[in-house]
Amino acid sequence: MSNENTIAALLIERAGYERRGLADRVKAVDASLAAAGYEAPRPQRDASVSPTEARGRRTTKG
């Protein structure tokens, strides 16, 4: 099994454990992913929208 296939299978396995709330299994899969050379992508902040512009609408009057 190639490294890409291994990583793909581990990511699917991890998603299933995460859905079921099995945190200890998720950690074990994360360790296997790291051993396979996988680095999780980090979410990037959108610098074009300031926090004040990203506010939702008001839900109460006033």
Residue frames relative to the residue before (quaternion, step in Angstrom):
aa qw qx qy qz dx dy dz
M 1.0000 0.0000 0.0000 0.0000 0.00 0.00 0.00
S 0.4062 -0.7216 0.5026 0.2484 3.58 -0.80 0.96
N 0.6738 -0.5083 0.3591 0.3984 3.52 -1.28 0.39
E 0.6379 0.5270 -0.3301 0.4544 3.60 1.01 -0.78
N 0.6607 0.4973 -0.3047 0.4725 3.58 0.98 -0.82
T 0.6250 0.5388 -0.3286 0.4595 3.56 1.04 -0.80
I 0.6716 0.4926 -0.2916 0.4703 3.56 0.89 -0.95
A 0.6404 0.5237 -0.3265 0.4571 3.60 0.94 -0.83
A 0.6668 0.4959 -0.2988 0.4692 3.58 0.94 -0.88
L 0.6589 0.5066 -0.3095 0.4619 3.58 0.97 -0.82
L 0.6368 0.5241 -0.3323 0.4576 3.59 1.02 -0.72
I 0.6354 0.5089 -0.3214 0.4838 3.59 1.05 -0.75
E 0.6441 0.5201 -0.3097 0.4677 3.55 0.98 -0.90
R 0.6515 0.5268 -0.3059 0.4522 3.57 0.97 -0.93
A 0.6448 0.5286 -0.3208 0.4493 3.59 0.94 -0.88
G 0.6494 0.5180 -0.3148 0.4591 3.58 1.01 -0.79
Y 0.6615 0.4893 -0.3047 0.4797 3.57 0.95 -0.84
E 0.6386 0.5337 -0.3240 0.4498 3.57 1.02 -0.81
R 0.6392 0.5265 -0.3184 0.4613 3.60 0.99 -0.85
R 0.7282 0.4289 -0.2321 0.4815 3.56 1.01 -0.82
G 0.4960 -0.6992 0.4032 0.3202 3.59 1.27 -0.01
L 0.4414 0.6925 -0.4544 0.3451 3.59 1.15 0.56
A 0.1717 -0.8497 0.4928 0.0750 3.56 0.37 1.31
D 0.6475 0.5235 -0.3357 0.4405 3.61 0.97 -0.75
R 0.6511 0.4960 -0.3123 0.4822 3.58 1.05 -0.70
V 0.6060 0.5481 -0.3494 0.4585 3.59 1.08 -0.74
K 0.6516 0.5111 -0.3144 0.4641 3.59 0.95 -0.85
A 0.6444 0.5199 -0.3215 0.4594 3.58 0.99 -0.79
V 0.6583 0.4877 -0.3032 0.4866 3.58 0.98 -0.83
D 0.6088 0.5492 -0.3477 0.4548 3.60 1.04 -0.74
A 0.6393 0.5136 -0.3203 0.4743 3.58 1.02 -0.78
S 0.6544 0.5010 -0.3085 0.4750 3.59 0.99 -0.79
L 0.6294 0.5260 -0.3281 0.4686 3.57 1.05 -0.74
A 0.6523 0.5038 -0.3149 0.4706 3.58 0.95 -0.84
A 0.6470 0.5160 -0.3162 0.4638 3.59 1.01 -0.79
A 0.6742 0.4760 -0.2842 0.4879 3.58 1.15 -0.61
G 0.5727 -0.6311 0.3596 0.3801 3.58 1.29 -0.05
Y 0.4674 0.6777 -0.4435 0.3544 3.57 1.23 0.31
E 0.0874 -0.7576 0.6446 0.0529 3.55 -1.06 0.85
A 0.4196 -0.7160 0.4999 0.2477 3.56 -0.73 1.07
P 0.4650 -0.6696 0.4935 0.3030 3.59 -0.94 0.83
R 0.3394 -0.7331 0.5524 0.2056 3.55 -1.01 0.82
P 0.4771 -0.6656 0.4799 0.3145 3.58 -0.91 0.84
Q 0.2878 -0.7590 0.5627 0.1565 3.54 -0.97 0.89
R 0.4096 -0.6935 0.5354 0.2543 3.54 -1.03 0.83
D 0.3823 -0.6963 0.5583 0.2392 3.52 -1.09 0.75
A 0.2596 -0.8101 0.5113 0.1224 3.57 -0.27 1.29
S 0.5756 0.6151 -0.3830 0.3790 3.61 1.19 -0.27
V 0.7266 0.3494 -0.2240 0.5476 3.61 1.21 -0.36
S 0.2821 -0.7581 0.5623 0.1719 3.56 -0.65 1.08
P 0.6457 -0.5434 0.3550 0.4023 3.61 -1.13 0.48
T 0.6485 0.5141 -0.3404 0.4464 3.61 1.04 -0.61
E 0.6539 0.5023 -0.3153 0.4698 3.60 1.10 -0.59
A 0.6806 0.5188 -0.2800 0.4350 3.58 1.12 -0.59
R 0.3908 0.7385 -0.4738 0.2781 3.59 1.24 0.17
G 0.4465 -0.6737 0.5221 0.2725 3.53 -1.14 0.64
R 0.6446 -0.5109 0.3748 0.4278 3.55 -1.22 0.01
R 0.5806 -0.5762 0.4415 0.3688 3.55 -1.23 0.43
T 0.2820 -0.7638 0.5559 0.1672 3.54 -1.09 0.69
T 0.7386 0.2914 -0.2069 0.5716 3.60 1.28 -0.12
K 0.5339 -0.6068 0.4742 0.3490 3.54 -1.22 0.44
G 0.6767 0.5423 -0.3621 0.3418 3.50 -1.22 0.49
